[in-house]
Amino acid sequence: MAKRIITISREFGSGGRFIGEEVAKKLGIAYYDKNIISHIAEESGLSPDYIQESAELSPKKGLFAYALAGRDITGKSVEDMVYEAQRKVILELAEKESCVIIGRNADFILKDREDVLNIFIHGNMPEKTERICRLYNVSEKEAVKMMADTDKRRMTNYNFYADQKWGKASNYTLCLNSSQLGYDKCEKIIMECAE
């Protein structure tokens, strides 16, 4: 069965977002990354700025604070409401059209569909650090800190809502090292597997 939906989870600095965007262009299908935020904001009634900060990343205070965040009378935190809105939007998009979805626990949200190809893109520290330094115009030390902070928050969010381990190979169809394979090869492999 051809895969209509491609989800891409990634380490910060691995180029997963760029690879996903190129795959979507080459396959002529929709691409959802930051542009999904307005859909989630509309669904949840929260501001796009708030969604951007919290829809994929856990709060900076960590899992304990995340689990004990303020709750409404139903027991849901604002983060839970954002996740539910995000989940609903991702399910609707997958039903509507072929697409590439970057992050946002889409691999877990769509795990029961047979037409989904779940990818995890990682890379080697030197290449990721160099890429972050170049893209964000920061020092090597700042790049390493950005990487650690972003990946920790992604992992905390994923582990909390997906109840499985972020980056664990068995959760994905393919795990690709963009440092070793290069972006072009990663794109080709993903497209071949989607057919």
Secondary structure, 3 states (H helix, E strand, C coil): CCCCEEEEEECCCCCHHHHHHHHHHHHCCEEECHHHHHHHHHHHCCCHHHHHHHCCCCCCCCHHHHHCCCECCCCCEHHHHHHHHHHHHHHHHHHHCCEEEECCCHHHHCCCCCCEEEEEEECCHHHHHHHHHHHHCCCHHHHHHHHHHHHHHHHHHHHHHHCCCCCCHHHCCEEEEHHHHCHHHHHHHHHHHHC
